[in-house]
């Protein structure tokens, strides 16, 4: 049974995937759907995990993982985060992008259990920048993020802008840069495959 204070793991799969030629969720990496990697890590670390996707997204069959359908527009990660918070019934959500194949259990647990010190989000920093697509959002983040989603004029800006405005607690994850490697382009898929091959041979 899920503990009431534990965050719900949320894997975002609502992207269009235009740059990689289709829904990234079903793109195969080492014989597995790309989406299965972050889902697997979150399921190992958290008691409850869901996928948030658009109604028209193609998803792999991942047993025992519920799917929450977010609004069709706008196509922006903020839509999925806000929808997850709305559906979470007052619980926090630990969000991970669906194209992060190198997430680690220790990193997810660190984000899940960090003391937010009353702030509305816990967000790692790696590569010198915030990483809002592997972050924990408290229920208090719903109102400001929802407002940012509703009042935008034209295309939504970077997710980082809305998350920085929350004044989040920042976790130092500079030594875990690989965990934030995301697959957007066909060449990223090749790079990820090579990284996995090296790890399989025990190389760095």
C-alpha positions as CSV (number, residue, x, y, z in Angstrom):
1,X,0.0,0.0,0.0
2,X,1.3,3.5,-0.9
3,X,2.3,5.6,2.1
4,X,0.4,8.8,2.3
5,X,3.5,11.0,2.5
6,X,5.4,9.3,-0.3
7,X,5.5,11.0,-3.7
8,X,3.8,9.4,-6.6
9,X,6.3,8.6,-9.4
10,X,5.2,10.2,-12.6
11,X,6.9,9.5,-16.0
12,X,6.1,12.1,-18.6
13,X,5.4,10.7,-22.1
14,X,3.4,13.5,-23.7
15,X,6.0,14.7,-26.1
16,X,5.4,14.6,-29.9
17,X,8.8,13.1,-30.6
18,X,9.1,14.9,-34.0
19,X,12.9,15.1,-33.9
20,X,13.2,11.3,-33.5
21,X,10.5,10.5,-36.0
22,X,7.6,9.4,-33.7
23,X,6.6,8.7,-30.1
24,X,9.8,8.3,-28.1
25,X,8.1,6.1,-25.6
26,X,8.2,3.1,-28.1
27,X,11.6,3.8,-29.6
28,X,13.8,0.8,-28.8
29,X,17.1,1.1,-26.9
30,X,18.9,-2.2,-26.3
31,X,15.8,-4.1,-27.2
32,X,13.6,-2.3,-24.7
33,X,11.1,0.6,-25.2
34,X,12.8,3.8,-24.1
35,X,10.0,4.6,-21.7
36,X,10.6,1.4,-19.8
37,X,13.9,2.6,-18.4
38,X,12.7,5.5,-16.3
39,X,9.5,3.6,-15.4
40,X,11.6,0.7,-14.1
41,X,13.9,2.9,-12.0
42,X,10.9,4.8,-10.5
43,X,9.1,1.5,-9.7
44,X,12.2,0.2,-7.9
45,X,12.4,3.4,-5.7
46,X,8.7,4.3,-5.2
47,X,5.6,2.4,-4.2
48,X,3.3,4.0,-6.9
49,X,4.2,5.0,-10.4
50,X,2.0,6.3,-13.3
51,X,2.6,7.4,-16.9
52,X,1.2,10.8,-18.0
53,X,0.6,11.0,-21.7
54,X,-1.5,12.7,-24.4
55,X,-4.5,10.9,-25.7
56,X,-2.8,10.4,-29.1
57,X,0.6,9.1,-27.7
58,X,1.7,5.6,-28.6
59,X,2.8,3.8,-25.5
60,X,4.4,0.4,-24.9
61,X,2.6,-2.1,-22.9
62,X,4.0,-1.8,-19.4
63,X,1.9,-4.0,-17.0
64,X,0.9,-2.6,-13.6
65,X,1.6,1.0,-14.6
66,X,-1.5,3.2,-14.8
67,X,-1.8,5.9,-17.5
68,X,-3.2,9.4,-16.8
69,X,-4.2,11.2,-19.9
70,X,-3.3,14.9,-19.8
71,X,-5.0,17.6,-22.0
72,X,-4.1,17.5,-25.7
73,X,-2.8,21.0,-25.6
74,X,-0.4,22.7,-25.0
75,X,2.3,20.2,-25.8
76,X,4.7,21.2,-23.0
77,X,6.1,19.3,-20.0
78,X,4.3,21.8,-17.7
79,X,1.0,20.4,-18.9
80,X,1.9,17.0,-17.7
81,X,3.3,18.2,-14.3
82,X,0.2,20.3,-13.6
83,X,-2.1,17.4,-14.6
84,X,-0.2,15.0,-12.3
85,X,-0.5,17.4,-9.4
86,X,-4.2,17.7,-10.0
87,X,-4.6,14.0,-10.0
88,X,-2.4,13.3,-7.0
89,X,-5.0,14.1,-4.4
90,X,-2.8,16.3,-2.3
91,X,0.4,14.2,-2.6
92,X,3.7,15.3,-4.0
93,X,4.8,13.9,-7.4
94,X,8.3,12.9,-8.4
95,X,8.4,13.6,-12.1
96,X,10.8,12.1,-14.6
97,X,10.9,12.6,-18.3
98,X,10.2,9.5,-20.4
99,X,13.5,9.7,-22.3
100,X,16.0,9.4,-19.5
101,X,17.5,5.9,-19.8
102,X,20.3,6.4,-17.3
103,X,18.4,7.4,-14.2
104,X,19.7,5.8,-11.0
105,X,17.9,4.4,-8.0
106,X,20.0,6.4,-5.5
107,X,19.4,9.7,-7.4
108,X,15.6,9.1,-7.5
109,X,15.6,8.2,-3.8
110,X,17.6,11.3,-2.9
111,X,15.1,13.5,-4.7
112,X,12.1,11.6,-3.2
113,X,13.3,11.9,0.4
114,X,15.0,15.3,0.5
115,X,13.6,17.8,3.0
116,X,12.0,20.5,0.9
117,X,12.2,22.9,3.9
118,X,8.8,24.2,3.1
119,X,9.5,24.9,-0.6
120,X,7.2,23.8,-3.4
121,X,9.8,21.8,-5.3
122,X,13.0,19.8,-5.0
123,X,15.1,20.1,-8.1
124,X,18.6,18.7,-8.9
125,X,21.2,20.8,-10.5
126,X,23.7,19.2,-12.9
127,X,25.7,20.6,-15.8
128,X,25.4,23.9,-14.1
129,X,21.6,24.1,-14.7
130,X,18.4,23.0,-13.0
131,X,16.9,19.7,-14.1
132,X,13.2,20.2,-13.7
133,X,12.4,16.9,-15.6
134,X,13.7,14.9,-12.7
135,X,12.2,16.7,-9.7
136,X,9.8,16.5,-6.9
137,X,6.8,18.9,-6.9
138,X,4.8,19.5,-3.7
139,X,1.1,20.1,-3.7
140,X,1.9,23.8,-3.1
141,X,3.4,23.9,-6.6
142,X,0.1,23.3,-8.3
143,X,-1.3,26.9,-8.0
144,X,1.8,28.7,-9.4
145,X,2.5,26.2,-12.1
146,X,-1.1,26.0,-13.0
147,X,-1.2,29.8,-13.3
148,X,1.9,29.8,-15.5
149,X,0.2,27.3,-17.7
150,X,-3.1,29.3,-17.9
151,X,-1.8,32.8,-18.4
152,X,0.9,32.2,-21.0
153,X,0.7,34.4,-24.1
154,X,1.8,32.4,-27.2
155,X,4.2,29.5,-26.9
156,X,5.2,28.5,-23.4
157,X,8.7,29.3,-22.5
158,X,11.3,26.8,-21.1
159,X,10.1,24.7,-18.2
160,X,13.1,25.9,-16.2
161,X,11.7,29.5,-16.1
162,X,8.5,28.4,-14.4
163,X,10.3,26.1,-12.0
164,X,12.9,28.7,-11.0
165,X,10.1,31.1,-10.2
166,X,8.9,28.6,-7.5
167,X,12.1,29.1,-5.5
168,X,12.8,25.4,-5.3
169,X,15.2,23.6,-3.0
170,X,18.2,22.7,-5.2
171,X,20.1,19.4,-4.8
172,X,23.6,19.2,-6.0
173,X,23.9,16.4,-8.6
174,X,26.9,17.7,-10.6
175,X,28.6,14.3,-10.2
176,X,25.6,12.5,-11.8
177,X,25.5,14.2,-15.2
178,X,24.9,10.9,-17.1
179,X,21.6,10.4,-15.2
180,X,20.2,13.4,-17.1
181,X,21.2,12.3,-20.6
182,X,18.0,12.5,-22.6
183,X,17.2,11.0,-26.0
184,X,15.8,13.6,-28.4
185,X,17.5,12.8,-31.8
186,X,18.4,9.7,-33.6
187,X,22.1,10.4,-32.9
188,X,21.2,10.5,-29.1
189,X,19.9,7.0,-29.5
190,X,23.2,5.9,-31.0
191,X,25.1,7.6,-28.2
192,X,22.9,6.0,-25.5
193,X,23.4,2.6,-27.2
194,X,27.2,3.1,-27.1
195,X,27.1,4.2,-23.4
196,X,25.2,1.0,-22.5
197,X,27.6,-1.1,-24.5
198,X,30.5,0.4,-22.6
199,X,28.8,-0.1,-19.3
200,X,28.2,-3.7,-20.2
201,X,31.9,-4.2,-20.8
202,X,32.7,-2.5,-17.5
203,X,34.0,0.7,-19.1
204,X,33.3,4.2,-18.2
